[in-house]
Amino acid sequence: MKQLEKFKQVLTQRNISKFATTRLVHLKQSTINLQGKHMAERRQRGLKRIKQFLDNSGHFMEAIKTLPDSKELMGFIWETDHREEAFRDLVDIYGQVGRSLPSLSMFRELFSIDPELTRTISTTYHDVIQINTWLMIYFQQHLWGDLFTTTWRRYKARFQGIIDRMQSRFELIKRRATVAQFEAFDNAASLEDEEGSATSESENLTRSQAVYAWLKPVDMESEQDHLNRIRRDFPDTCRWVLRDDTFQEWFDPLSSRTSLPKLLWLNGKPGAGKTVLASLVIEEAKQIQPACTVVFFYFKHRDKERNTFLSMARSLLMQVLRQNRHALDYFYSKCCNSGGVPITSLAAKELLELALKNCNSVYIVLDGLDECHNRKERGDIVSWFRELIENLSPDICDQIRCLFISQIDSARKDFRDLATIAMDAGNNKADIEVFSQLQSRALVEELRISNELASKTARRVSDLANGMFLFARLFWVNLRGQSSIDSLEHELKSFPTDLGKLDEMYARIMRTIMEKPVRAQREEALMVLGWLVSSKRSLKMHEVQTMKSIDLETRSVQYSRRHFRVHLKDLCESLVDVRANKTVELVHMTVRTYLAKSGYLDVLAQELHMATLCVDYLNLPSFRLPISEQAVLDGEYGFMEYAVSYWIPHLEAGLTPPPAMQDQLHRELAESLELFVDQHWNEPPINNIAVPKRTRDMLQIFAECENYLDIENAVFLTDKEMKHFSDVKPEQSALDFPRIISAVRRQLESFARNYSQERLAEDLEPKYGINLFKCSRFSCKYFTEGFSTPEEREKHIERHERPHRCTDEHCRGSKIGFPTKAQLGKHLRGTHPDGLERQNTFPTDEEIEESVRENSITLSPDPEPSLDIEPALLPDLQSDTIPSVPNPISSSRPPRPPKPPPTKRPRIKVSYTCEHCGKNFGKKFNWESHLATHGGPISTCAYCEKTFRRPSDMRRHEKTHDPDSAVKCGGILPDGREWGCGERFARLDVLRTHHNTSVQGRKCVAERDGGGEG
């Protein structure tokens, strides 16, 4: 009976009722009808193979007819799916089962020997039901036909073990085995089942890890956990939506009032609490029985891992796979055939459509669509899901349900004709009132005010909030920070009732920050906010601490002396949120908009500041080989991954479009870049570097730098490496960071392996985070995210180094893979010639280019969304809809005018001059770093004995002596005469500069183009 209940759990309601009424006569008649159909079509399928199964199943029913509910039990055995593609294997399975079932006479004889042996009926029934359960799980998939070719072979293998066991039991019955023999057999069978399950789980885990490494999904569960913790303190928040008729029509799995597509748009003002509401809907969907598939995605502005269709699709695909394991083999086959190429948008769309349609029931929640990379990206996402769901046939129109959540803005036409819920003041009012009442009680204890004043304060905040939960939350933080009843009353009276409530709340918080008595606190708060406004991804706490600890005066990271000893929320008030996973973020995307338009921060200037900080940090002496153990222990490298990965995106964002006049910032950045390239240029073996015009135009502001061409090449080649999906050898990298990072990580991992957990948590994790074993490939997300153990990292690296896998799970090539497509092809031709055609689906060059393009979205092609909030974004707050309210400000206490952003103290320009070469520097740090180039040993050219202070200069010079690597100015004209000056250059781009800029070079070009005339 227990096995029967498990079987029922995998059935749809339609099949449960259908199975319970199916009888042997029905199945036999269906078999006759099917056989007649095959005869008419002249394609016999050998249905006689299941005759013994039908006969022995009838005998089995006779043997158990005295048991209760026997008719219902047998009804679940008769029905199976007879699809054309799988028919042969199904008939074969049931044929083997039939040959393993004892006849009626055998059962009767068995019972007459020992009534205790009747339990063999139970074990036999268990096995038959298990086979049917597995078959139903597979063939109840809506698109099992699409999955059959790649998934059935491995899935079918699980049946053989049960059939073998049934055949062995059949032999025991024939031999009239004793009770003890049957018990020994059952015990051995149980052990085999456990071993088989463990092996299967291990294989599935390996495949899941491979698919995970291929998809590289963003983890949405941590975001959901964070939002659940917020709601935990206020469990009744947002539950109004569950009672909304429009929502119930979309959400209720039993709803049949309409055949319209299950699409819903929930919209609201910024700060209304839409994201928290989304987390509630997700949790409610997870509670639906029978269980359905629930997938979700929280978009995030300016985070390339969370603002595109591709990043969303990767996450949704992994979520589907975790909840529907039977699709694993199909995903794995796609992964193997990708050859290590990251999934493209086109492939993701095809795979996601199949994955969603294959589920029995799916709930999709997409929050923050207004935070997509650009307007087109958002439109494409909405259109794709609308087309998917609106084109479902009427009988399965409720199979996929999608909830869009966004602001009301100019792009609302994407959601036209959809059922809509507005998250307005009326819906949120009760929740804000409850929240305010709880906060007011805390205020009674803190300021010892009367209950009457506390209730009045709660009502006042609720009225001011007008549906904006974020406003209420921030306002209460402000109120609970007051030190007297007088200041509390003033805050309540002085608040305006105009449209800019959220901005006014931010203004008050910023005034609190800027009125702090300690100047360092004010400056550090603005510094942290600037970092968060311009960061290209969420910053980790250890990265923020390292950034704070950089000391350019001592040219080191002074972690123990300079890192923050106060919580960031105490420094930046309620504008900053520190998550449980130690990421630091702005409390809401509207904070960035406010800081930019209020003048507290210049966004473009901040991008240049961040680019300069990254470059200056990488110019520290600690980033020169060899790496010292003490530097690692001191926390010098906590900002390394971010600085290496994002110095170019910050440079691009600050210089594209053409920058406004930022002379001082540009001079400082130019100075740092010159030193940066001098110190880290790796002399890659590339002679013909064609730098795109867009990059050249962007960097023109640095054209006066002595090593401008090296800066240009370093930016172009490094950007290319960062976006490249394959590994780059250290000697081929434009800059020497692969060697430096590898050396740092070797030291760090050595400490991690040898330290106790307590010492690790105390000494290293505050400086480097918890996952210390990281991937070496720049383009991989685990270059930054890392793993907690070296074993996890090594398994991941194998997927990079040997990405081409054989899809035959029994083959060794499935486990270890092959480094190249050619080697896998050779293996397939020699080992699996029959399956070669099916395996030959490797990516084309166009697919590879598309993958590289889509996995390296830059900020420059698409302009940033406007930082100004247009009045049209807030239609329900227009002035004509707001009643006139008398000015509540007391005449006895005039309001304080808002303080303008503080003016910066004038900087005294200081210049540092190199006594060796006369070069000037604006920053002492860069001057001292430059001096090191004069103090080192002198290098001498082995060919001409010319001397150089820097080894990199000597290597570049020596290339001019090497006929294999140098390029020469000159050649042979058609008439046999020579042209050019014959001078050798280390690289083709330097030769091109010679031709374009020097007098002699132009003469050489004239000789070549004019054939020597004149």
JOSUL-V30057 format. One record per residue. N is the residue number from 0. SS is DSSP state (H for helix, E for strand, C for the rest). Layout:
BEGIN
n=N ss=SS
n=N ss=SS
END
This chain:
BEGIN
n=0 ss=C
n=1 ss=H
n=2 ss=H
n=3 ss=H
n=4 ss=H
n=5 ss=H
n=6 ss=H
n=7 ss=H
n=8 ss=H
n=9 ss=C
n=10 ss=C
n=11 ss=C
n=12 ss=H
n=13 ss=H
n=14 ss=H
n=15 ss=H
n=16 ss=H
n=17 ss=H
n=18 ss=H
n=19 ss=H
n=20 ss=C
n=21 ss=C
n=22 ss=C
n=23 ss=H
n=24 ss=H
n=25 ss=H
n=26 ss=H
n=27 ss=H
n=28 ss=H
n=29 ss=H
n=30 ss=H
n=31 ss=H
n=32 ss=H
n=33 ss=H
n=34 ss=H
n=35 ss=H
n=36 ss=H
n=37 ss=H
n=38 ss=H
n=39 ss=H
n=40 ss=C
n=41 ss=C
n=42 ss=C
n=43 ss=C
n=44 ss=C
n=45 ss=C
n=46 ss=H
n=47 ss=H
n=48 ss=H
n=49 ss=H
n=50 ss=H
n=51 ss=H
n=52 ss=H
n=53 ss=H
n=54 ss=H
n=55 ss=H
n=56 ss=H
n=57 ss=H
n=58 ss=H
n=59 ss=H
n=60 ss=H
n=61 ss=H
n=62 ss=H
n=63 ss=H
n=64 ss=C
n=65 ss=C
n=66 ss=C
n=67 ss=C
n=68 ss=C
n=69 ss=H
n=70 ss=H
n=71 ss=H
n=72 ss=H
n=73 ss=H
n=74 ss=H
n=75 ss=H
n=76 ss=H
n=77 ss=H
n=78 ss=C
n=79 ss=C
n=80 ss=C
n=81 ss=C
n=82 ss=C
n=83 ss=C
n=84 ss=C
n=85 ss=C
n=86 ss=H
n=87 ss=H
n=88 ss=H
n=89 ss=H
n=90 ss=H
n=91 ss=H
n=92 ss=H
n=93 ss=H
n=94 ss=H
n=95 ss=H
n=96 ss=H
n=97 ss=H
n=98 ss=H
n=99 ss=H
n=100 ss=C
n=101 ss=C
n=102 ss=C
n=103 ss=H
n=104 ss=H
n=105 ss=H
n=106 ss=H
n=107 ss=H
n=108 ss=H
n=109 ss=H
n=110 ss=H
n=111 ss=H
n=112 ss=H
n=113 ss=C
n=114 ss=H
n=115 ss=H
n=116 ss=H
n=117 ss=H
n=118 ss=H
n=119 ss=H
n=120 ss=H
n=121 ss=H
n=122 ss=H
n=123 ss=H
n=124 ss=H
n=125 ss=H
n=126 ss=H
n=127 ss=H
n=128 ss=H
n=129 ss=H
n=130 ss=H
n=131 ss=H
n=132 ss=H
n=133 ss=H
n=134 ss=H
n=135 ss=H
n=136 ss=H
n=137 ss=H
n=138 ss=H
n=139 ss=C
n=140 ss=C
n=141 ss=C
n=142 ss=C
n=143 ss=H
n=144 ss=H
n=145 ss=H
n=146 ss=H
n=147 ss=H
n=148 ss=H
n=149 ss=H
n=150 ss=H
n=151 ss=H
n=152 ss=H
n=153 ss=H
n=154 ss=H
n=155 ss=H
n=156 ss=H
n=157 ss=H
n=158 ss=H
n=159 ss=H
n=160 ss=H
n=161 ss=H
n=162 ss=H
n=163 ss=H
n=164 ss=H
n=165 ss=H
n=166 ss=H
n=167 ss=H
n=168 ss=H
n=169 ss=H
n=170 ss=H
n=171 ss=H
n=172 ss=H
n=173 ss=H
n=174 ss=C
n=175 ss=C
n=176 ss=C
n=177 ss=C
n=178 ss=H
n=179 ss=H
n=180 ss=H
n=181 ss=H
n=182 ss=H
n=183 ss=H
n=184 ss=H
n=185 ss=H
n=186 ss=H
n=187 ss=H
n=188 ss=H
n=189 ss=H
n=190 ss=H
n=191 ss=H
n=192 ss=H
n=193 ss=H
n=194 ss=H
n=195 ss=H
n=196 ss=H
n=197 ss=H
n=198 ss=H
n=199 ss=H
n=200 ss=H
n=201 ss=H
n=202 ss=H
n=203 ss=H
n=204 ss=H
n=205 ss=H
n=206 ss=H
n=207 ss=H
n=208 ss=H
n=209 ss=H
n=210 ss=H
n=211 ss=H
n=212 ss=H
n=213 ss=H
n=214 ss=H
n=215 ss=C
n=216 ss=C
n=217 ss=C
n=218 ss=C
n=219 ss=C
n=220 ss=H
n=221 ss=H
n=222 ss=H
n=223 ss=H
n=224 ss=H
n=225 ss=H
n=226 ss=H
n=227 ss=H
n=228 ss=H
n=229 ss=H
n=230 ss=H
n=231 ss=H
n=232 ss=C
n=233 ss=C
n=234 ss=C
n=235 ss=C
n=236 ss=C
n=237 ss=C
n=238 ss=H
n=239 ss=H
n=240 ss=H
n=241 ss=H
n=242 ss=H
n=243 ss=C
n=244 ss=H
n=245 ss=H
n=246 ss=H
n=247 ss=H
n=248 ss=H
n=249 ss=H
n=250 ss=H
n=251 ss=C
n=252 ss=C
n=253 ss=C
n=254 ss=C
n=255 ss=C
n=256 ss=C
n=257 ss=C
n=258 ss=C
n=259 ss=C
n=260 ss=C
n=261 ss=C
n=262 ss=E
n=263 ss=E
n=264 ss=E
n=265 ss=E
n=266 ss=E
n=267 ss=E
n=268 ss=C
n=269 ss=C
n=270 ss=C
n=271 ss=C
n=272 ss=C
n=273 ss=H
n=274 ss=H
n=275 ss=H
n=276 ss=H
n=277 ss=H
n=278 ss=H
n=279 ss=H
n=280 ss=H
n=281 ss=H
n=282 ss=H
n=283 ss=H
n=284 ss=H
n=285 ss=H
n=286 ss=C
n=287 ss=C
n=288 ss=C
n=289 ss=C
n=290 ss=C
n=291 ss=C
n=292 ss=E
n=293 ss=E
n=294 ss=E
n=295 ss=E
n=296 ss=E
n=297 ss=E
n=298 ss=C
n=299 ss=C
n=300 ss=C
n=301 ss=C
n=302 ss=C
n=303 ss=C
n=304 ss=C
n=305 ss=C
n=306 ss=C
n=307 ss=C
n=308 ss=H
n=309 ss=H
n=310 ss=H
n=311 ss=H
n=312 ss=H
n=313 ss=H
n=314 ss=H
n=315 ss=H
n=316 ss=H
n=317 ss=H
n=318 ss=H
n=319 ss=H
n=320 ss=H
n=321 ss=H
n=322 ss=H
n=323 ss=C
n=324 ss=H
n=325 ss=H
n=326 ss=H
n=327 ss=H
n=328 ss=H
n=329 ss=H
n=330 ss=H
n=331 ss=H
n=332 ss=H
n=333 ss=H
n=334 ss=H
n=335 ss=H
n=336 ss=H
n=337 ss=C
n=338 ss=C
n=339 ss=C
n=340 ss=C
n=341 ss=C
n=342 ss=C
n=343 ss=C
n=344 ss=H
n=345 ss=H
n=346 ss=H
n=347 ss=H
n=348 ss=H
n=349 ss=H
n=350 ss=H
n=351 ss=H
n=352 ss=H
n=353 ss=H
n=354 ss=H
n=355 ss=H
n=356 ss=H
n=357 ss=C
n=358 ss=C
n=359 ss=C
n=360 ss=C
n=361 ss=E
n=362 ss=E
n=363 ss=E
n=364 ss=E
n=365 ss=E
n=366 ss=E
n=367 ss=C
n=368 ss=H
n=369 ss=H
n=370 ss=H
n=371 ss=C
n=372 ss=C
n=373 ss=C
n=374 ss=H
n=375 ss=H
n=376 ss=H
n=377 ss=H
n=378 ss=H
n=379 ss=H
n=380 ss=H
n=381 ss=H
n=382 ss=H
n=383 ss=H
n=384 ss=H
n=385 ss=H
n=386 ss=H
n=387 ss=H
n=388 ss=H
n=389 ss=H
n=390 ss=C
n=391 ss=C
n=392 ss=C
n=393 ss=H
n=394 ss=H
n=395 ss=H
n=396 ss=C
n=397 ss=C
n=398 ss=C
n=399 ss=E
n=400 ss=E
n=401 ss=E
n=402 ss=E
n=403 ss=E
n=404 ss=E
n=405 ss=E
n=406 ss=E
n=407 ss=C
n=408 ss=C
n=409 ss=C
n=410 ss=C
n=411 ss=H
n=412 ss=H
n=413 ss=H
n=414 ss=H
n=415 ss=C
n=416 ss=C
n=417 ss=C
n=418 ss=E
n=419 ss=E
n=420 ss=E
n=421 ss=E
n=422 ss=E
n=423 ss=C
n=424 ss=H
n=425 ss=H
n=426 ss=H
n=427 ss=H
n=428 ss=H
n=429 ss=H
n=430 ss=H
n=431 ss=H
n=432 ss=H
n=433 ss=H
n=434 ss=H
n=435 ss=H
n=436 ss=H
n=437 ss=H
n=438 ss=H
n=439 ss=H
n=440 ss=H
n=441 ss=H
n=442 ss=H
n=443 ss=H
n=444 ss=H
n=445 ss=H
n=446 ss=H
n=447 ss=C
n=448 ss=C
n=449 ss=C
n=450 ss=H
n=451 ss=H
n=452 ss=H
n=453 ss=H
n=454 ss=H
n=455 ss=H
n=456 ss=H
n=457 ss=H
n=458 ss=H
n=459 ss=H
n=460 ss=H
n=461 ss=H
n=462 ss=H
n=463 ss=H
n=464 ss=H
n=465 ss=C
n=466 ss=C
n=467 ss=C
n=468 ss=H
n=469 ss=H
n=470 ss=H
n=471 ss=H
n=472 ss=H
n=473 ss=H
n=474 ss=H
n=475 ss=H
n=476 ss=H
n=477 ss=H
n=478 ss=H
n=479 ss=C
n=480 ss=C
n=481 ss=C
n=482 ss=C
n=483 ss=C
n=484 ss=H
n=485 ss=H
n=486 ss=H
n=487 ss=H
n=488 ss=H
n=489 ss=H
n=490 ss=H
n=491 ss=H
n=492 ss=H
n=493 ss=C
n=494 ss=C
n=495 ss=C
n=496 ss=C
n=497 ss=C
n=498 ss=C
n=499 ss=C
n=500 ss=H
n=501 ss=H
n=502 ss=H
n=503 ss=H
n=504 ss=H
n=505 ss=H
n=506 ss=H
n=507 ss=H
n=508 ss=H
n=509 ss=H
n=510 ss=H
n=511 ss=H
n=512 ss=H
n=513 ss=H
n=514 ss=C
n=515 ss=C
n=516 ss=C
n=517 ss=C
n=518 ss=H
n=519 ss=H
n=520 ss=H
n=521 ss=H
n=522 ss=H
n=523 ss=H
n=524 ss=H
n=525 ss=H
n=526 ss=H
n=527 ss=H
n=528 ss=H
n=529 ss=H
n=530 ss=H
n=531 ss=H
n=532 ss=H
n=533 ss=H
n=534 ss=C
n=535 ss=C
n=536 ss=C
n=537 ss=C
n=538 ss=E
n=539 ss=E
n=540 ss=H
n=541 ss=H
n=542 ss=H
n=543 ss=H
n=544 ss=H
n=545 ss=H
n=546 ss=H
n=547 ss=H
n=548 ss=H
n=549 ss=E
n=550 ss=E
n=551 ss=C
n=552 ss=C
n=553 ss=C
n=554 ss=C
n=555 ss=E
n=556 ss=E
n=557 ss=C
n=558 ss=H
n=559 ss=H
n=560 ss=H
n=561 ss=H
n=562 ss=C
n=563 ss=C
n=564 ss=C
n=565 ss=C
n=566 ss=C
n=567 ss=H
n=568 ss=H
n=569 ss=H
n=570 ss=H
n=571 ss=H
n=572 ss=H
n=573 ss=H
n=574 ss=H
n=575 ss=E
n=576 ss=E
n=577 ss=E
n=578 ss=C
n=579 ss=C
n=580 ss=C
n=581 ss=C
n=582 ss=E
n=583 ss=E
n=584 ss=E
n=585 ss=E
n=586 ss=C
n=587 ss=C
n=588 ss=H
n=589 ss=H
n=590 ss=H
n=591 ss=H
n=592 ss=H
n=593 ss=H
n=594 ss=H
n=595 ss=H
n=596 ss=H
n=597 ss=C
n=598 ss=C
n=599 ss=C
n=600 ss=C
n=601 ss=C
n=602 ss=H
n=603 ss=H
n=604 ss=H
n=605 ss=H
n=606 ss=H
n=607 ss=H
n=608 ss=H
n=609 ss=H
n=610 ss=H
n=611 ss=H
n=612 ss=H
n=613 ss=H
n=614 ss=H
n=615 ss=H
n=616 ss=H
n=617 ss=H
n=618 ss=C
n=619 ss=C
n=620 ss=H
n=621 ss=H
n=622 ss=H
n=623 ss=C
n=624 ss=C
n=625 ss=C
n=626 ss=C
n=627 ss=C
n=628 ss=H
n=629 ss=H
n=630 ss=H
n=631 ss=H
n=632 ss=H
n=633 ss=C
n=634 ss=C
n=635 ss=C
n=636 ss=C
n=637 ss=C
n=638 ss=C
n=639 ss=H
n=640 ss=H
n=641 ss=H
n=642 ss=H
n=643 ss=H
n=644 ss=H
n=645 ss=H
n=646 ss=H
n=647 ss=H
n=648 ss=H
n=649 ss=H
n=650 ss=H
n=651 ss=H
n=652 ss=H
n=653 ss=H
n=654 ss=H
n=655 ss=C
n=656 ss=C
n=657 ss=C
n=658 ss=C
n=659 ss=C
n=660 ss=C
n=661 ss=C
n=662 ss=H
n=663 ss=H
n=664 ss=H
n=665 ss=H
n=666 ss=H
n=667 ss=H
n=668 ss=H
n=669 ss=H
n=670 ss=H
n=671 ss=H
n=672 ss=H
n=673 ss=H
n=674 ss=H
n=675 ss=H
n=676 ss=H
n=677 ss=H
n=678 ss=H
n=679 ss=H
n=680 ss=E
n=681 ss=C
n=682 ss=C
n=683 ss=C
n=684 ss=C
n=685 ss=C
n=686 ss=C
n=687 ss=C
n=688 ss=C
n=689 ss=C
n=690 ss=C
n=691 ss=C
n=692 ss=H
n=693 ss=H
n=694 ss=H
n=695 ss=H
n=696 ss=H
n=697 ss=H
n=698 ss=H
n=699 ss=H
n=700 ss=H
n=701 ss=H
n=702 ss=C
n=703 ss=C
n=704 ss=C
n=705 ss=C
n=706 ss=C
n=707 ss=H
n=708 ss=H
n=709 ss=H
n=710 ss=H
n=711 ss=H
n=712 ss=H
n=713 ss=H
n=714 ss=H
n=715 ss=H
n=716 ss=H
n=717 ss=H
n=718 ss=H
n=719 ss=H
n=720 ss=H
n=721 ss=H
n=722 ss=H
n=723 ss=C
n=724 ss=C
n=725 ss=C
n=726 ss=C
n=727 ss=C
n=728 ss=C
n=729 ss=H
n=730 ss=H
n=731 ss=H
n=732 ss=C
n=733 ss=C
n=734 ss=E
n=735 ss=C
n=736 ss=H
n=737 ss=H
n=738 ss=H
n=739 ss=H
n=740 ss=H
n=741 ss=H
n=742 ss=H
n=743 ss=H
n=744 ss=H
n=745 ss=H
n=746 ss=H
n=747 ss=H
n=748 ss=H
n=749 ss=H
n=750 ss=H
n=751 ss=H
n=752 ss=H
n=753 ss=H
n=754 ss=C
n=755 ss=C
n=756 ss=H
n=757 ss=H
n=758 ss=H
n=759 ss=H
n=760 ss=H
n=761 ss=H
n=762 ss=H
n=763 ss=H
n=764 ss=H
n=765 ss=H
n=766 ss=H
n=767 ss=H
n=768 ss=C
n=769 ss=C
n=770 ss=C
n=771 ss=C
n=772 ss=E
n=773 ss=C
n=774 ss=C
n=775 ss=C
n=776 ss=C
n=777 ss=C
n=778 ss=C
n=779 ss=C
n=780 ss=H
n=781 ss=H
n=782 ss=H
n=783 ss=C
n=784 ss=C
n=785 ss=C
n=786 ss=E
n=787 ss=C
n=788 ss=C
n=789 ss=H
n=790 ss=H
n=791 ss=H
n=792 ss=H
n=793 ss=H
n=794 ss=H
n=795 ss=H
n=796 ss=H
n=797 ss=H
n=798 ss=H
n=799 ss=H
n=800 ss=H
n=801 ss=C
n=802 ss=C
n=803 ss=E
n=804 ss=C
n=805 ss=C
n=806 ss=C
n=807 ss=C
n=808 ss=C
n=809 ss=C
n=810 ss=C
n=811 ss=H
n=812 ss=H
n=813 ss=H
n=814 ss=H
n=815 ss=H
n=816 ss=C
n=817 ss=E
n=818 ss=C
n=819 ss=C
n=820 ss=H
n=821 ss=H
n=822 ss=H
n=823 ss=H
n=824 ss=H
n=825 ss=H
n=826 ss=H
n=827 ss=H
n=828 ss=H
n=829 ss=H
n=830 ss=H
n=831 ss=C
n=832 ss=H
n=833 ss=H
n=834 ss=H
n=835 ss=H
n=836 ss=H
n=837 ss=H
n=838 ss=H
n=839 ss=C
n=840 ss=C
n=841 ss=C
n=842 ss=C
n=843 ss=C
n=844 ss=H
n=845 ss=H
n=846 ss=H
n=847 ss=H
n=848 ss=H
n=849 ss=H
n=850 ss=H
n=851 ss=H
n=852 ss=H
n=853 ss=H
n=854 ss=C
n=855 ss=C
n=856 ss=C
n=857 ss=C
n=858 ss=C
n=859 ss=C
n=860 ss=C
n=861 ss=C
n=862 ss=C
n=863 ss=C
n=864 ss=C
n=865 ss=C
n=866 ss=C
n=867 ss=C
n=868 ss=C
n=869 ss=C
n=870 ss=H
n=871 ss=H
n=872 ss=H
n=873 ss=H
n=874 ss=H
n=875 ss=H
n=876 ss=H
n=877 ss=C
n=878 ss=H
n=879 ss=H
n=880 ss=H
n=881 ss=C
n=882 ss=C
n=883 ss=C
n=884 ss=C
n=885 ss=C
n=886 ss=C
n=887 ss=C
n=888 ss=C
n=889 ss=C
n=890 ss=C
n=891 ss=C
n=892 ss=C
n=893 ss=C
n=894 ss=C
n=895 ss=C
n=896 ss=C
n=897 ss=C
n=898 ss=C
n=899 ss=C
n=900 ss=C
n=901 ss=C
n=902 ss=C
n=903 ss=C
n=904 ss=C
n=905 ss=C
n=906 ss=C
n=907 ss=C
n=908 ss=C
n=909 ss=C
n=910 ss=C
n=911 ss=E
n=912 ss=E
n=913 ss=C
n=914 ss=C
n=915 ss=C
n=916 ss=C
n=917 ss=C
n=918 ss=C
n=919 ss=E
n=920 ss=E
n=921 ss=C
n=922 ss=C
n=923 ss=H
n=924 ss=H
n=925 ss=H
n=926 ss=H
n=927 ss=H
n=928 ss=H
n=929 ss=H
n=930 ss=H
n=931 ss=H
n=932 ss=H
n=933 ss=H
n=934 ss=H
n=935 ss=C
n=936 ss=C
n=937 ss=C
n=938 ss=E
n=939 ss=E
n=940 ss=C
n=941 ss=C
n=942 ss=C
n=943 ss=C
n=944 ss=C
n=945 ss=C
n=946 ss=E
n=947 ss=E
n=948 ss=C
n=949 ss=C
n=950 ss=H
n=951 ss=H
n=952 ss=H
n=953 ss=H
n=954 ss=H
n=955 ss=H
n=956 ss=H
n=957 ss=H
n=958 ss=C
n=959 ss=C
n=960 ss=C
n=961 ss=C
n=962 ss=C
n=963 ss=C
n=964 ss=C
n=965 ss=C
n=966 ss=E
n=967 ss=E
n=968 ss=C
n=969 ss=C
n=970 ss=E
n=971 ss=E
n=972 ss=C
n=973 ss=C
n=974 ss=C
n=975 ss=C
n=976 ss=C
n=977 ss=E
n=978 ss=E
n=979 ss=C
n=980 ss=C
n=981 ss=C
n=982 ss=C
n=983 ss=E
n=984 ss=E
n=985 ss=C
n=986 ss=C
n=987 ss=H
n=988 ss=H
n=989 ss=H
n=990 ss=H
n=991 ss=H
n=992 ss=H
n=993 ss=H
n=994 ss=H
n=995 ss=H
n=996 ss=H
n=997 ss=C
n=998 ss=H
n=999 ss=H
n=1000 ss=H
n=1001 ss=H
n=1002 ss=H
n=1003 ss=H
n=1004 ss=H
n=1005 ss=H
n=1006 ss=H
n=1007 ss=H
n=1008 ss=H
n=1009 ss=H
n=1010 ss=C
n=1011 ss=C
n=1012 ss=C
n=1013 ss=C
END
